[in-house]
Amino acid sequence: MMPDSAESPLISPEEELAALQRAIARHDRAYHGRDAPEITDAAYDALRRRNAELEALHPELVDDQSPSRRVGSAPSAAFGKIRHRIAMLSLDNAFGETAFREFEARIRRFLGLDAGAQVALVGEPKIDGLSVSLTYEAGTLVHGATRGDGAEGEDVTANLRTLASIPARLAGAAPHLIEVRGEVFLGKADFLALNAAQEAAGLRLFANPRNAAAGSLRQLDVGVTAGRPLAFFAYAAGAVSETVAETHWAYLARLRAWGFSVNPLSERLDGVADAAAFFTRVEQARAGLDYDIDGVVFKVDDLGLQRRLGFAGREPRWAVAWKFPAERAVTVLQDIRVQVGRTGALTPVAWLAPVGVGGVLVTRATLHNEDEIARLDARVGDTVVLQRAGDVIPQIVSVVPERRPDGAAAYVPLAHCPACGSLAVRPPGEVVRRCTGGLVCPAQAVERLVHFCSRRAFDIEGMGEKTVVAFHALGWLGGPADVFRLGAREAELAALEGWGELSARRLVAAIEARRRIGLERFIFALGIRRIGETNAKLLARHYGSFANWRAEMAGAAETGSDARLALGSILRVGEAMAEELVEFFTEPRNRAVVDELAGLLTIEDAVVPGGGGGAASGKVVVFTGTLETMTRPEAKARAEAAGAKVTDSVSKKTDFVVAGKEAGSKAKRAAELGVRVVSEAEWAELLGGPG
Ligand code: IVH
């Protein structure tokens, strides 16, 4: 069966929360851990919102791993860890003046101030970078850490020391201990120059200045960080051993005196009206600034009041981030084209009539997946509203239905991969459509070949990613079978730069040594989705030989066939895994690659557990009549798991005929041939009891 529909089964809140938790953690790692977000901020926010919604409905399901209990992502293992003396928290957002005025009213209520009383605030541009905490002891910088998960960050001291705007020693008198906090960022012009250099060098581009800053700071080679023009604005304090100021405004002055850069646009404000006017001024100045800002942070100026206000959950009550509305523009959706990722994920991309959004000329936008297209009901020819929220890649927010041209057709998801023509399928419950032709798809070739040769698969020494990439670029590796044809290229290989005769001979020998391979490794090497080492072993043991596995998989591709039912009933083979196998074998080119490989290799039978022991082991069995305690496919699967071979017709080679109800000609034939006929119960006994 080919799951082609967009329908996903109903799932319980528990399952949905678990899925959200995994997805959010994954995107946190991609964003904070690798500085390479996979989805837009808006899509990420939608996941978080859904999580919050479900948690509010089911508070009993909230646990410590809940995304609402964590800030950012755990520090990456590549750096040492530093525990912040005082947690680094985030800010509550206000979208619009009403929300900002509510923030101020909440403060007055909390402090019991009159309606007429004014709360002095400090306004600072909200820099779109990454926050760090700098620890100074006796005026000397001793540690510098990223925010990490808020409690613990990464030790990036050496990297931070390379920033000109971070003093190694504080100028003038300083407390014995102080944690200075602020934002590391990269200017817009420096960001564009960095991306241009990355592109010229064939390296990955950064999505926005913030990711570029994070990526530049979190370099294991400090020399790389030193070569990137990172800047720093100081704006907060963590732990302090003695009072350094009574107000935030006075604290900012001390930061300047110690030698830090403090954002020059920061202002002390007398109340909400003053603050709102400041917001407008900063918004107007935004386009002319050389660095990205995404709003204005307002903080209660009086540090005594800040202490009284304290924190609510992850956020201080005394500060808020009033965010700028996202920049928008209107343009025409000229086409929807599908990109194939290295892992076979199909991503629809919007091709747009070029339009300027926030100073950047935009021609493409990601559409994420087909659900997103359906949600927007975006059609080629539509006029669409675009939004850029800090990211280089913008998103489509909505379509303008009145401007839809006549005859604009709804998007139809591709049934075949645009890169290789293989079937494209969307497993039930998943949002991503995938190409099933991993072994033949050029978009996935390198990834699959690296896996194929890797240690736990074919284990070919010397065929690491670099070599695979190089051979693939030379056109030597169209598919995995070509690995075993490299021997014929030994002379060409020896002539390659950096190779030579000895290395070429070694590689060819390493390849030749792997022409004989166990079935489980062979199955694992194919890189079928969900078939990891454990499942490959399970399948190999169950089917025993390559020939049997291959024949059963071909049979299983037929809906409702015995082979399909038998596959589904193998103990521990889940339905999702069975589907992946079926899809893989439904694609004719995958079958061709498997057969091509089989022709070049000796695939050894798997060792069947209990092969020497059980009474059924090695026996040839025929089932007949209607079985009462199990289905036919189940009986077959269990017999095979016990090491028996199940056939359809009775011959002299048959050891047992298991006769169910109304057993007919087969039982008769067995009697004629003198083959032992057993009842279902006796057979169960032979297998070692029921279950
Ligand atoms: S104060 C406890 N001030 O915004 C509050 N944060 O959304 C500490 N940010 O993690 C933060 N400019 O990375 C503060 N002038 C500013 C800021 C600022 C940018 C960032 C910072 C923080 C995030 C919160």
Residues whose N, C-alpha, C, O or C-beta is under 5 A from the ligand:
A	BS01	IVH	L89 S90 L91 E124 P125 K126 I127 L130 S131 E183 Y235 A236 V297 P316
